[in-house]
Amino acid sequence: MANKTKISVIIPDLSSQGTTRGYVIAQGLQKLGYQVNIFGFLYGEQIYPEPPYSLPITYFHGVNLSSFITTALNFMTEIDGDILYIIKPQLSSFAMGLVKAWRSKKPIILDIDDWEMANFGGDNWQYQGNLISDIFSNHSELKKPQNPLYIKWLEKLIDKVNGITLSSKFLEYRYGGTYLPNVKDTDLFNPSNFDPIAIRSKYGLSDYKLLMFTGTPKPDQGLEDILTALDTLNQQDIKLVLVGGNQNQSAYIHTLTDKWGRWIIKIPPQAFDDMPEFIAMSHIIVVTPRDDLTNIAKFPLELIEGMAMAKPIIATKVGEIPRIIEDTGYLIPPSSPEAISQQINLIFADYPQAQSKGNLAREHCLRNYTMGNLTTTLTQVLNLIVVK
């Protein structure tokens, strides 16, 4: 049944920050019958990843301070939700949402899907410059809305919201609120809908055994460990497929291809709803983040994609990954090319057995990480929000 209540989902940067998480939550809200629109700044050249076909998006091109203030005030006039659902405690989402909520007397829910300060060293980070002079300097890093100083300030305002959802147990322990793990639409991500052999043939990849990484390529994701493992194996028919990647990571991807291009197959960014076809053609999903501070609070969405598609998954024992996947994947130590190469050999030595484990991963996903799980939790959160 349609619900007349409008919910505005506000994302800090549609090119690189919070986009996928925002899509998933917005889809869950749509399934509950709410009228949902996504709003966000676009600091890059394009929206990444491309949105689901059913989600309307309104965006303003991202600007730095002090132009940001005027642009944000103009943007607020477009945001018409009865409830504001904010993704990440960032200046370009949370700060704008707080002002909009205060001016319009609307309830606000904050979603936290990462420990933002981990990218800057954690709780010990301190601003090193002269705050007063830097604020007025035209070339100061404080001109950027993504500066950690603003994140640190905004974290002190988290208690002003009407509800909090969090993607990991680490974040739940840190901030309080309601645990809302990442999920997948398991009807869309259903291996029964796809023929992997036919898809590999369609893309001219029939002769290869395909490892696949569907996340954002960054140095902390262990891609160099995978490629070093492929150097060790030195089997020309085993390739690493990188699907997508936004403009911010293009230099890093070039670095990888310059050194390991013989092992890499690049596939351009795909629309959100088209991803299952590409995952279907893989033999193994690899999720191998390193044991860095930046990964301690993450719930890798690519892990759920692989589980939903019943793929054998090689994953490192980092952060929440062991708790998420349990015994339905192949867990290895982080930063270990040797462990990766050994596990690849073991999987391809008995691939039917690995496929059986992949089926267990899908069953585990169906029990815990579906849109049904998401909507149940969202209903509990929204029931606590009174729309005036």
DOKOLDO-787352 format. One record per residue (C-alpha): x, y, z. Coordinates in steps of 0.02 Angstrom, whole numbers, plus 32768, in hexadecimal, padded with zeros to 4 digits. Last residue first. Layout:
# residues N
XYZ/...
This chain:
# residues 388
80CB83218281/811E827D8252/8145821A82EF/81DF81AD82DF/81E78114834F/818680AD82D1/820980DF8251/8292807E82AB/822B7FDF82BE/81F17FEB8209/82A5800181D0/82D37F60822C/824D7EFA81D6/82747F4F8130/832A7F1C8139/830A7E668165/828D7E5B80D6/830B7EAE8062/837C7E1B8087/84157E0380F5/83F17D86817F/83987CE7814C/83A87CFB8090/84607D2980A5/84837C898106/842C7C27807C/84957C857FFB/85357C5B8059/85017BA48063/84EF7BA47FA6/85A07BEB7F9A/85DD7B5B8006/85907AE47F89/85E57B437EFD/868B7B287F55/86697A6D7F58/86447A727E9D/86E87AD37E85/87587A4C7ECA/880B7A767E95/87CC7B247E64/87A67B4C7F19/88477B047F5E/88B37B627EE1/885C7C077F06/88727BE77FC0/892D7BCA7FAE/89417C687F46/88E17CD07FC6/89417C89805A/89E67CB18004/89AC7D607FD7/89947D7F8092/89677E3180C2/88D27DF6812A/88C57D44816E/884A7CD18114/87917CAB811D/87447C3E8095/86897C598097/85EA7C1080E4/86357BF48192/86047C9D81DC/85ED7D1C8150/85B77DB081B9/86167D868259/86B77D6281FA/86A67E048196/86897E78822A/87387EBF8235/87B77E5C81D2/87CA7DA181BE/87E37DAB8102/87687D6E8081/87687CED7FF5/86B57CD27FBF/866B7C427F5D/85D27C8C7F07/851D7C6F7F34/84E17D127EE2/849E7D547F87/85437D2A7FDC/85A97D847F59/853E7E207F62/85417E178020/85FF7E1C8022/85FF7EA97FA2/859E7F108021/86347F0D8095/85F97F348148/867F7FAC8182/86AE7FDA8234/87607F96823C/87897FBA8187/87D680698194/883C8036822C/889A7FBE81BD/889C7F0081BC/889D7EF38100/88007ED9809B/87F17E35803A/87437E207FF1/87597DAE7F5A/86C47D627EFF/86EC7CBF7EA5/86B17C737E01/866A7D127DB7/85E57D177D2E/85567D317DA8/85A97DCB7DF4/859A7E207D4C/84E27DF57D36/84BB7E257DEA/85027ED57DD2/847E7F157D59/840A7F5F7DDC/848D7FD87E1F/84BD80127D71/856B7FDC7D3F/8614802F7D4A/868A7FF47CC1/86D37F447CC4/878E7F317CD9/87E67E8A7CC2/88887E7D7D23/890D7DF47D25/897C7E347C98/89657EE67CD6/89C57EC37D75/8A417F537D83/89F47FD97D15/89477F947D37/89587FAD7DF2/899C805D7DE4/891380897D67/8892804C7DE5/88E080BD7E67/88D781547DF5/8820812F7DCA/87EB81247E81/879781CE7E8E/874481B37DE5/86DB81247E27/86FB806B7E19/86977FF07DB3/86AE7F347DB0/875F7EF77DC8/87777E477D85/88107DE97DC2/88497D657D46/887A7CAD7D4A/88997C627C9D/894F7C9A7C94/89817C367D2D/8A167C897D82/89E17C4A7E2F/8A607CBB7E84/8A367D517E17/897E7D2D7E39/89A47D377EF3/89F97DDF7ED7/89597E177E80/88EF7DE37F14/89637E397F91/89647ED67F24/88A67ED57F2C/88AD7ED77FE9/88217F548004/888A7FD68061/88D980187FC1/882F80437F75/87C57FF47EEC/870D80147F16/86B17F707F27/86817EEF7EA4/871C7E807EA9/87137DE47E3E/877F7D4A7E25/875E7D007D7B/879C7C5D7D34/87B47C857C7D/87967C377BD2/86E07C6A7BC7/87067D237BDC/86C77D697B36/86407DD37B87/85AD7D6D7B49/860E7CCB7B67/86247CF87C1E/85697D1D7C26/853C7C777BD5/85A87C157C4F/85647C757CE4/84AD7C547CB6/84447CCB7D1E/839A7CD77D74/83BD7C467DEA/844E7CA97E31/83D57D217E85/84107DD27EA8/836E7E237E6B/83037DB47EDA/83897DBD7F61/83797E7A7F6C/84177E927FCF/843C7EC18082/84B07F2E80E8/84967F2181A2/841E7F918203/84507F8E82BB/83E6800E8318/842C809B8381/84C780AB83EC/8560810983AE/85F8809D83D3/85A57FF683F6/85348009835F/85C9803E82F6/862A7FA18322/858D7F398308/85857F768254/85127FD381DC/84C980508256/841E80A18266/83FD813882D4/835881888303/830B822E8335/83AC82918320/83FA830C839B/8469828783EC/84D582878350/8507833B8370/85B4831883B7/85DB82AF831D/85C0834E82B9/865883A48304/86C9830F82DE/86858304822E/86A383BD8215/875883AC824D/876C831681DC/875F83848140/86DB834380C6/868B83EF80B1/872D842D8060/875884E38086/87A984A58127/8838846580BC/886E851B80B2/88948570800D/881F86068019/8850862580CE/87C38664813E/87A985C1819C/886585A781A0/888386498200/880B861A828B/883985628296/88F485748296/892884CA8258/8940842182AA/888E83E382BB/8891834D832E/887E82958306/88898224839E/87DC81DC8384/8808818482E3/889E81988270/8853820181E5/87F5817E8182/87BB81338226/876081D88247/86CF81A281D9/86A881038238/863680BD81B2/8581809D8187/852D811C81FA/8478814081D0/842881D78221/836C81E68232/831B82928239/826F82CD826B/822C836A8216/82128411826C/822F846F81C7/82BB84E381FF/83098469827A/82FD83D58203/8349843A8175/83D8847581E4/83F983C58222/83EE837E8173/846E83FA812F/84E583CE81BB/84C6831481A1/84D8830E80E4/855D8382809D/85AF839E8147/85C182E38162/8578827281E7/854C81E98169/84A881CA810B/841782358148/836381FA8145/82F38294814F/823B82748175/81A982D6812E/821682EB8094/821983878029/82D083AA8007/82D484267F77/82DA84C17FE7/836B84728043/83D584797FA5/83CF85377FA5/840F853A8058/849584BB8029/84CD85247F95/84DC85C08000/854085658085/85AB85068007/85E685A77FB6/865085C48052/8687853B804E/869C84BA7FC5/8622848B7F3C/85C783ED7F0B/855483ED7E75/84A183E57EAE/843E83447EA8/838E83017E9E/837A82467E88/82E081DB7E64/82F881237E8E/82A1809D7E26/832E807D7DA9/83AA80567E31/843180DB7E37/84D480DE7DD5/856480BB7E49/85A6813D7E48/855481DF7E10/85C882367D98/865382B77D8E/867682C17E47/863783347ED1/857F830D7EB8/851683497F4A/848382E37F80/83C882C57F83/8370821F7F70/82B3821A7F64/8240819F7FB9/818381947FC2/8168810F8047/81168069801E/817E7FF6808D/81D57FB77FF0/8203806B7FCA/8255807B8075/82BD7FE18052/82F180277FAA/832680CA7FFE/838D806A807E/83E8800A7FF5/840480A57F8B/84498108801D/84C5807D8046/84FE807E7F91/8515813B7F8D/856881558035/85FF81B47FF4/864981AC7F45/85F082027EB6/854A82247F0B/85A182857F94/854F82A7803D/84AF82418023/8405827E805F/83718206805C/82CF826B805B/8239820B809B/818982388066/80F281F780C5/805C81D88054/8072811C8064/804080AD7FD4/800080008000/
